[in-house]
Amino acid sequence: MCADTAAEAGLGVRCIQSNHEGGLIDAVHEARHSTVGAIINAGAYTHTSLALHDALKSYDHPIIEVHLSNPHAREAVRHHSYLSPVAAAVIAGAGGKGYVHAVEILIDQLPTAKARP
């Protein structure tokens, strides 16, 4: 679904998953020159990783933060995000559909975005 939505705008999708904080940081740095935007679901690193925040802050393209569940409906430690300050938008609680919505928002954030009906 994400790939189809991106393809309608002439874009592709590359998915990266890592259980290691350093792997995510490396992926952000590698994407700086080869992508036009990023959608990130950092799981628990959202609430703990200043290093991931710093990597994303150096990324000069739109970032959309996604959470399958609503972190504010969970434990208090999950109410703060280190990623939100560098994100153009945050989507939470929409399940897997949140990723498709994130692609749509990302497309709208691109400098070459055309008004969509």
C-alpha positions as CSV (number, residue, x, y, z in Angstrom):
1,M,0.0,0.0,0.0
2,C,2.8,2.5,0.8
3,A,4.7,1.6,-2.4
4,D,1.5,2.1,-4.4
5,T,0.8,5.5,-2.8
6,A,4.4,6.6,-3.4
7,A,4.4,5.3,-7.0
8,E,1.4,7.5,-7.8
9,A,3.7,10.5,-7.0
10,G,6.6,9.0,-9.0
11,L,8.5,7.9,-5.9
12,G,9.8,4.7,-4.6
13,V,9.9,3.2,-1.1
14,R,12.9,1.6,0.7
15,C,12.2,-0.1,4.0
16,I,14.9,-0.6,6.7
17,Q,14.5,-2.4,10.0
18,S,17.0,-2.7,12.8
19,N,16.8,-3.8,16.4
20,H,20.0,-1.8,17.0
21,E,20.1,1.9,17.6
22,G,23.4,2.3,15.7
23,G,21.8,0.6,12.7
24,L,19.0,3.1,12.6
25,I,21.5,6.0,12.9
26,D,23.6,4.6,10.1
27,A,20.5,4.3,7.9
28,V,19.6,7.9,8.5
29,H,23.1,9.1,7.6
30,E,23.2,6.9,4.5
31,A,19.8,8.2,3.4
32,R,20.8,11.9,3.6
33,H,21.9,12.0,0.0
34,S,19.7,9.3,-1.6
35,T,16.2,10.0,-0.4
36,V,13.7,12.9,-0.4
37,G,12.0,12.2,2.9
38,A,11.8,9.7,5.7
39,I,9.1,7.9,7.7
40,I,10.3,6.5,11.0
41,N,8.8,4.3,13.6
42,A,11.7,4.1,16.1
43,G,9.8,2.0,18.7
44,A,11.2,2.5,22.2
45,Y,14.1,4.5,20.8
46,T,11.6,7.3,20.2
47,H,11.6,7.8,24.0
48,T,15.3,7.2,24.8
49,S,17.6,8.1,21.9
50,L,19.2,11.5,21.7
51,A,21.6,10.0,19.2
52,L,18.8,9.2,16.8
53,H,17.3,12.7,17.4
54,D,20.7,14.1,16.4
55,A,21.0,12.0,13.3
56,L,17.5,13.0,12.2
57,K,18.2,16.6,12.9
58,S,21.1,16.5,10.4
59,Y,18.7,15.0,7.8
60,D,17.6,17.9,5.5
61,H,14.4,16.4,4.2
62,P,10.9,16.0,5.7
63,I,10.5,13.4,8.4
64,I,7.2,11.8,9.5
65,E,7.2,10.0,12.8
66,V,4.8,7.0,13.0
67,H,3.5,5.0,15.9
68,L,1.2,2.0,15.4
69,S,-0.4,2.6,18.8
70,N,-1.0,5.8,20.7
71,P,2.0,6.4,23.0
72,H,0.0,8.8,25.1
73,A,-2.4,6.0,26.0
74,R,0.5,3.9,27.3
75,E,2.9,4.2,30.1
76,A,4.1,7.7,31.1
77,V,7.6,7.0,30.0
78,R,6.3,6.7,26.4
79,H,4.6,10.2,26.5
80,H,7.8,12.0,25.5
81,S,9.4,11.7,22.0
82,Y,12.9,12.8,21.2
83,L,12.0,12.6,17.5
84,S,8.9,14.8,17.4
85,P,10.9,18.1,17.5
86,V,12.6,17.2,14.2
87,A,9.5,15.7,12.5
88,A,7.2,17.6,10.1
89,A,4.3,15.4,11.4
90,V,3.5,12.7,13.9
91,I,0.9,10.0,13.3
92,A,-0.1,7.8,16.2
93,G,-2.7,5.1,16.9
94,A,-3.7,4.5,13.3
95,G,-2.2,1.0,13.1
96,G,-0.6,0.0,9.8
97,K,-2.8,2.6,7.9
98,G,-0.6,5.2,9.6
99,Y,2.2,4.4,7.2
100,V,0.1,5.0,4.1
101,H,-1.1,8.3,5.7
102,A,2.6,9.1,6.4
103,V,3.5,8.6,2.7
104,E,0.7,11.0,1.7
105,I,1.8,13.6,4.2
106,L,5.4,13.2,3.1
107,I,4.5,13.7,-0.5
108,D,2.7,16.9,0.4
109,Q,5.8,18.1,2.3
110,L,8.1,17.8,-0.7
111,P,9.1,21.0,-2.4
112,T,7.9,19.7,-5.8
113,A,4.5,18.6,-4.4
114,K,1.6,19.4,-6.5
115,A,-1.8,20.1,-5.0
116,R,-3.7,16.9,-4.8
117,P,-7.4,16.7,-5.3
